[in-house]
């Protein structure tokens, strides 16, 4: 079984990994996704927001909650060494330093 959702901007389907890769900084998160092979990567901010709304809020995907509820996106902040995240406890977005440890869930285009 795999998880799928659609990017609302370009209409392309993405496959969402069935499990989190754990807590890690943004740099290690990018490496961990790429190490899965076959085009796995961090989701864009838009894709992460869709994952929250279309998967997590519908009880799909077994996203971890309880202390470290932020999930990294691939979207970097343009002014500081920070990147955007989505808090899966409430759906709010935030930007945090890239050396913070947060949850990681990989995606790939279908």
KAUR-V874774 format. One record per residue. N is the residue number from 1. RES is the residue in one small letter. OMEGA is omega as a letter, one per 30 degrees, with the letter a starting at -180 (NA if undefined). Layout:
N RES OMEGA
N RES OMEGA
//
This chain:
1 x l
2 x l
3 x l
4 x l
5 x a
6 x l
7 x a
8 x a
9 x a
10 x l
11 x a
12 x l
13 x l
14 x l
15 x a
16 x l
17 x a
18 x a
19 x l
20 x l
21 x l
22 x l
23 x l
24 x l
25 x a
26 x a
27 x l
28 x l
29 x l
30 x l
31 x a
32 x l
33 x a
34 x a
35 x l
36 x l
37 x l
38 x l
39 x l
40 x a
41 x l
42 x l
43 x l
44 x l
45 x l
46 x a
47 x l
48 x l
49 x l
50 x l
51 x l
52 x a
53 x a
54 x l
55 x a
56 x a
57 x l
58 x l
59 x a
60 x l
61 x l
62 x l
63 x a
64 x l
65 x l
66 x l
67 x l
68 x a
69 x a
70 x l
71 x l
72 x l
73 x l
74 x a
75 x l
76 x l
77 x a
78 x a
79 x a
80 x l
81 x l
82 x l
83 x a
84 x l
85 x l
86 x l
87 x a
88 x l
89 x a
90 x l
91 x l
92 x l
93 x l
94 x l
95 x a
96 x l
97 x a
98 x l
99 x l
100 x l
101 x l
102 x a
103 x a
104 x l
105 x a
106 x l
107 x l
108 x l
109 x l
110 x NA
//
